[in-house]
């Protein structure tokens, strides 16, 4: 069994970037507290076309689905998501052997 990596793409108003990054930190802490199988949130980056990509990795697909189902109960997560537009989420299977420790 492998991990589930959610690749989230979205757009955000340039005026909201600093607020988004602050709210993102709070959202990650909140989700991790409520759903300890959140394994890592290793990157968030702006693409050349202005869209953003954010990667959330859970220990299992079931853990990711449980966290997604609980989103309505996570006010810090909702505050972060409220700033985003054009959200797309791709859930992927990430084999354990794909992890390369540094």
LINTA-V925322 format. One line per field, one symbol per residue. ss: DSSP state (H for helix, E for strand, L for the rest). phi: phi as a letter, one per 30 degrees, with the letter a starting at -180 (. if undefined). Layout:
ss->???
phi->???
This chain:
ss->LLEEEEEEEEEELHHHHHHHHHHHHHHHHHHHHHLLLEEEEEEEEELLLLLEEEEEEELLHHHHHHHHHLHHHLHHHHHHHLLEEEEEEEEEEELHHHLLLL
phi->.cdccccccacadedcdddeddddedddddddddbddddabdabbcdddjdcbbccccdbdddddddddcedccdddddddddcbhdbbccbcceedddcdc
